[in-house]
Amino acid sequence: TVSKIVNDPFMGMTVEITHKAGVVSVYKNLGSELLVETGAEVKAGDEIGTVGQTAILEIADQPHLHFELWMDGECINSEAELKTLIKS
């Protein structure tokens, strides 16, 4: 479920999606035009927006998606967690 959409002054257009078991995925530096609204139910493969250059802190970098995973209020190693999910 899309739980939050905000235009963060430093990280740009940001979408948070709340998953089962308290996991929250966060997508930052998205383009200005999003394809979802708060409260929308999404599933794997659904588009939520496009890669943008809205993150002031990362404007010198090539356009990219800034991705984070949070669990129980703490940022977790998304690379390790995703590898675990793919293996199962």
C-alpha positions as CSV (number, residue, x, y, z in Angstrom):
1,T,0.0,0.0,0.0
2,V,1.3,3.5,-0.9
3,S,1.6,4.9,2.6
4,K,3.3,8.3,1.9
5,I,4.1,10.6,-1.0
6,V,6.2,13.7,-0.3
7,N,8.4,16.1,-2.2
8,D,11.4,16.0,0.1
9,P,13.4,19.2,-0.1
10,F,16.7,17.2,-0.3
11,M,15.8,13.9,-1.8
12,G,13.0,15.0,-4.2
13,M,9.8,13.1,-5.1
14,T,9.5,10.3,-2.6
15,V,7.1,7.4,-2.4
16,E,6.9,5.0,0.5
17,I,5.2,1.6,0.2
18,T,4.2,-0.4,3.3
19,H,4.5,-4.2,2.9
20,K,3.6,-7.1,5.1
21,A,5.7,-7.7,8.3
22,G,6.4,-4.0,8.8
23,V,8.7,-3.6,5.8
24,V,8.6,-0.2,4.1
25,S,10.3,0.4,0.7
26,V,11.2,3.9,-0.1
27,Y,11.7,5.3,-3.7
28,K,13.4,8.7,-3.9
29,N,14.6,11.0,-6.7
30,L,11.5,10.1,-8.8
31,G,10.2,12.3,-11.6
32,S,7.7,15.0,-10.8
33,E,4.7,13.1,-12.3
34,L,3.9,10.1,-10.2
35,L,1.7,7.2,-11.3
36,V,0.2,6.4,-7.8
37,E,-1.6,8.1,-5.0
38,T,-1.5,7.6,-1.3
39,G,-3.6,4.6,-0.3
40,A,-3.2,2.8,-3.7
41,E,-2.6,-0.9,-3.6
42,V,0.4,-1.9,-5.7
43,K,2.0,-5.2,-6.5
44,A,5.4,-6.2,-7.9
45,G,5.9,-4.9,-11.4
46,D,3.5,-1.9,-11.0
47,E,5.0,1.4,-12.1
48,I,4.9,4.1,-9.5
49,G,6.7,6.8,-11.4
50,T,9.8,7.4,-13.4
51,V,13.5,8.0,-12.5
52,G,14.0,11.7,-12.1
53,Q,16.5,14.3,-11.0
54,T,14.5,15.8,-8.2
55,A,17.0,15.1,-5.3
56,I,19.0,18.2,-4.7
57,L,21.6,16.2,-2.7
58,E,22.3,13.9,-5.7
59,I,21.8,16.3,-8.6
60,A,25.5,15.9,-9.7
61,D,24.9,12.2,-10.2
62,Q,23.4,10.6,-13.3
63,P,19.6,10.2,-13.1
64,H,18.9,7.2,-10.8
65,L,16.5,5.8,-8.3
66,H,17.5,6.1,-4.7
67,F,16.0,3.0,-3.0
68,E,15.8,2.1,0.7
69,L,14.2,-0.7,2.8
70,W,13.1,-0.1,6.3
71,M,12.0,-2.5,9.0
72,D,10.7,-1.6,12.4
73,G,11.9,2.0,12.0
74,E,15.4,1.1,11.0
75,C,17.1,1.2,7.5
76,I,18.2,-2.3,6.5
77,N,20.6,-3.6,3.9
78,S,18.3,-3.7,0.9
79,E,20.9,-5.6,-1.3
80,A,21.2,-8.4,1.2
81,E,17.5,-8.6,1.9
82,L,16.6,-8.7,-1.8
83,K,19.1,-11.4,-2.5
84,T,17.5,-13.5,0.3
85,L,14.0,-12.9,-1.2
86,I,15.2,-14.0,-4.7
87,K,16.7,-17.2,-3.4
88,S,13.5,-18.2,-1.6
